[in-house]
Amino acid sequence: MKINKNDILLFIGDSITDVGRDRTDGQDMGNGFPLLIAAHLLAAFPDKRLTVLNRAIGGDSLGDLKNRWEHDCLIINPDIVTILIGINDTWRNQNDGKTITEKELDEFESDYRFLLKSLHQRTDARVVLMEPFVLPFPKDRVNWREDLDPRIQIVRKMAREYQTELVPLDGALNALGIKNGFSYYTGDDGVHPTVAGHGVIAKAWLDSVVEEK
């Protein structure tokens, strides 16, 4: 993906992207992978005068993101949009003891399609989709796969249909976790990245998206 002069890059999603950002400061990047990516891009391409924004909100489900999409994305008219969302839809079902249904999956796909269709209709944004992920530490996170895996497949389907970039985080982080220990990348809940985990995500984004030349 070519990054052009004066591009506005927007990162949006849930707590994995939010990472403690000051929501009263529109320029605050939080303390996670968006900040690492911004640091790399701004250092590597000073001539491009990029603007990098974070509009993630911890705890958001896909439906929550849809509800604020107009204000936090479309009005900004970004040039590159990165979306990472979905783990809280699974987490809420797990907390409520609910089994995912076909109706819920259809709604998840419909809501995701709304985001991408509106971007296509209202902006010229290039889009990067990132897979939600979970690592099996603690061990009960293995039970989350039944709910999360079909959501990941929907994200992949959307990437294919809308010809977006796709950053396959779930497989990459799980492979590294097998090698080096799952908690090294997502601490004690299998979801929220450690500094190392954010580093992996930032590198995966840069490797997938940026044309350095």
Order of alpha helices (4+ residues) and beta strands (2+ residues): beta-alpha-alpha-beta-alpha-alpha-beta-alpha-alpha-beta-alpha-beta-alpha-alpha-alpha
